[in-house]
């Protein structure tokens, strides 16, 4: 399946979870260490806009990645999600290179790889929001299946303990864990007991 369609579905699932957020929820803690739900939504919104800009050839501009908290984070998130879905669907986007400064390199990434990063990030961030709200979140099995090799390709190790690391060090998964729970564990989340994941 086209990585863009997988990403669209993961993003749409996250939009549905974020739609459950109420103003009184914004100070709730999240599985992302030190972040409230308001912090997480600001990050998720900014990343959508940054990836959309990268798809359009503007990823090297640091301003496109800047967080801009506003009065209605739920609306802002939904709008940013629509923006990135539209940008990824543009004709010829899969032939472009994406500059992603926050990944730590200046050379463009192939579009399929860049959209794969976005896909797995939002598959997991949907769970982060749901966990903060105390509601269930289990993506479709085919999304988890597609995300698994991407999760395995994310390097593990001490670098994940550094400030600003995208994921915390991996943790053991339960023997009977679902594929999605295995992804969460691989990316530093602990499905059954919360998490100390950085981002």
Phi and psi in degrees as a GROMACS rama.xvg file:
@    title "Ramachandran Plot"
@    xaxis  label "Phi"
@    yaxis  label "Psi"
@TYPE xy
-56.5489  129.301  UNK-2
-58.3352  -28.2981  UNK-3
-67.3483  -35.7415  UNK-4
-71.0324  -40.2984  UNK-5
-59.8389  -45.2595  UNK-6
-63.2359  -44.6405  UNK-7
-56.3477  -44.0214  UNK-8
-67.7942  -39.8587  UNK-9
-64.4182  -43.2456  UNK-10
-64.4509  -43.8083  UNK-11
-62.1742  -38.5823  UNK-12
-62.1586  -38.7413  UNK-13
-67.7292  -36.549  UNK-14
-61.0533  -41.3238  UNK-15
-64.3686  -37.77  UNK-16
-69.8612  -45.528  UNK-17
-61.8362  -29.9826  UNK-18
-61.5421  -18.5974  UNK-19
-81.7864  -9.30202  UNK-20
-72.6743  133.435  UNK-21
-113.822  159.2  UNK-22
-51.2306  -36.9621  UNK-23
-70.5998  -10.2535  UNK-24
-87.505  -14.4481  UNK-25
-65.2143  -22.8319  UNK-26
-93.5469  4.83269  UNK-27
-63.9857  145.502  UNK-28
-71.7837  157.779  UNK-29
-125.457  170.873  UNK-30
-65.8915  -9.65204  UNK-31
-88.6829  110.884  UNK-32
-52.8235  127.005  UNK-33
81.6648  -1.39505  UNK-34
-105.834  132.76  UNK-35
-80.3914  172.916  UNK-36
-63.0667  -35.7651  UNK-37
-61.1029  -42.6349  UNK-38
-61.3858  -45.0689  UNK-39
-63.564  -43.8955  UNK-40
-64.2192  -37.7179  UNK-41
-62.6764  -41.9246  UNK-42
-64.0635  -48.2326  UNK-43
-61.6638  -40.9199  UNK-44
-64.7792  -46.4622  UNK-45
-62.2961  -38.8992  UNK-46
-67.0216  -38.4872  UNK-47
-57.0825  -47.9012  UNK-48
-66.972  -36.9298  UNK-49
-65.7186  -44.2252  UNK-50
-66.1574  -36.7113  UNK-51
-61.3325  -44.0921  UNK-52
-64.0772  -39.6153  UNK-53
-62.0872  -38.4536  UNK-54
-64.18  -24.3278  UNK-55
-97.2207  6.37694  UNK-56
88.789  14.6339  UNK-57
-117.107  19.9617  UNK-58
-67.5981  -20.5843  UNK-59
-74.9598  -13.4678  UNK-60
-79.9613  113.034  UNK-61
-61.3547  -24.0532  UNK-62
-65.921  -27.5242  UNK-63
-72.0909  -14.9093  UNK-64
-99.1571  -0.481627  UNK-65
-72.8424  138.194  UNK-66
-75.0096  137.427  UNK-67
-132.866  74.2917  UNK-68
-57.6941  136.562  UNK-69
-128.554  -175.512  UNK-70
-73.2327  -20.2828  UNK-71
-131.835  82.5851  UNK-72
-64.8433  -27.2221  UNK-73
-68.6263  -46.5415  UNK-74
-62.3244  -45.0736  UNK-75
-60.4864  -38.2622  UNK-76
-66.0895  -46.3294  UNK-77
-61.4177  -40.0049  UNK-78
-65.9144  -41.6473  UNK-79
-66.3067  -37.0005  UNK-80
-62.5899  -44.2937  UNK-81
-63.2421  -36.4947  UNK-82
-62.5917  -46.0504  UNK-83
-72.6757  -36.2182  UNK-84
-60.4169  -43.8853  UNK-85
-64.4079  -42.6708  UNK-86
-63.4901  -41.2008  UNK-87
-69.5513  -25.7125  UNK-88
-83.0804  -5.83679  UNK-89
-62.0043  146.766  UNK-90
-60.3762  133.342  UNK-91
82.6421  0.884886  UNK-92
-63.6797  -32.1273  UNK-93
-71.6745  -10.3072  UNK-94
-93.8815  -0.256885  UNK-95
-96.2981  161.805  UNK-96
-100.621  141.399  UNK-97
-105.782  125.316  UNK-98
-88.5355  120.765  UNK-99
-125.07  83.1601  UNK-100
-57.43  -32.8518  UNK-101
-72.2908  -14.8647  UNK-102
-77.0273  -19.1422  UNK-103
106.208  5.65283  UNK-104
-131.444  152.913  UNK-105
-94.7281  -19.5355  UNK-106
-71.4955  142.064  UNK-107
-63.8013  144.937  UNK-108
-93.2107  144.543  UNK-109
-55.6413  143.094  UNK-110
-55.8658  -42.0797  UNK-111
-61.05  -40.3418  UNK-112
-68.8715  -43.5198  UNK-113
-62.6088  -44.5182  UNK-114
-67.987  -31.4034  UNK-115
-62.3485  -40.8065  UNK-116
-58.7207  -46.8343  UNK-117
-62.3581  -43.6571  UNK-118
-56.5932  -52.6735  UNK-119
-70.8652  -32.6991  UNK-120
-60.9588  -43.0758  UNK-121
-83.2646  -24.1011  UNK-122
-60.6741  -43.1042  UNK-123
-77.5127  -40.4295  UNK-124
-64.6888  -29.8513  UNK-125
-59.592  -41.2148  UNK-126
-65.4054  -40.2901  UNK-127
-56.9125  -45.9915  UNK-128
-65.3225  -45.8275  UNK-129
-60.3943  -40.3777  UNK-130
-63.883  -40.6321  UNK-131
-62.3443  -34.1734  UNK-132
-86.0009  -13.0774  UNK-133
75.3358  30.6225  UNK-134
-118.103  161.958  UNK-135
-74.6673  148.444  UNK-136
-153.786  115.455  UNK-137
-142.3  105.407  UNK-138
-65.5023  162.129  UNK-139
-56.4831  143.683  UNK-140
-55.1075  -35.158  UNK-141
-70.4383  -27.3544  UNK-142
-68.9726  -44.6216  UNK-143
-63.1056  -40.3483  UNK-144
-61.4118  -43.7046  UNK-145
-68.9237  -31.5425  UNK-146
-78.3996  -23.4259  UNK-147
-57.362  -50.7554  UNK-148
-63.8395  -28.4041  UNK-149
-68.0433  -43.2092  UNK-150
-60.9496  -41.2231  UNK-151
-65.238  -27.763  UNK-152
-80.1848  -12.3276  UNK-153
-74.6205  119.859  UNK-154
-60.216  143.032  UNK-155
-104.803  174.596  UNK-156
127.948  -173.335  UNK-157
-61.8438  -27.1562  UNK-158
-60.3382  -24.6489  UNK-159
-70.7447  -11.4213  UNK-160
-90.6317  -3.21196  UNK-161
-76.946  151.043  UNK-162
-57.0848  134.836  UNK-163
84.9457  -0.498787  UNK-164
-60.9806  142.667  UNK-165
-67.024  -32.0286  UNK-166
-140.256  150.275  UNK-167
-75.7006  165.124  UNK-168
-56.4931  147.346  UNK-169
-62.6062  154.514  UNK-170
-126.068  158.567  UNK-171
-64.7518  142.255  UNK-172
-96.6521  150.424  UNK-173
-62.6937  148.92  UNK-174
-56.5265  -32.1638  UNK-175
-102.434  20.4542  UNK-176
-63.6566  143.547  UNK-177
-68.0635  166.697  UNK-178
-59.8431  -39.6628  UNK-179
-67.2499  -39.9808  UNK-180
-64.1933  -32.7254  UNK-181
-65.1281  -38.3853  UNK-182
-63.3951  -46.2674  UNK-183
-57.6919  -45.5235  UNK-184
-64.0916  -42.2693  UNK-185
-60.0328  -32.0479  UNK-186
-102.695  23.0111  UNK-187
88.3702  5.74524  UNK-188
-96.6677  152.12  UNK-189
-117.798  96.3127  UNK-190
-53.443  -40.086  UNK-191
-83.4176  -20.0291  UNK-192
-135.261  21.2911  UNK-193
84.573  -169.585  UNK-194
-157.75  158.11  UNK-195
-113.616  25.7249  UNK-196
-61.7595  139.228  UNK-197
-70.7965  -55.3632  UNK-198
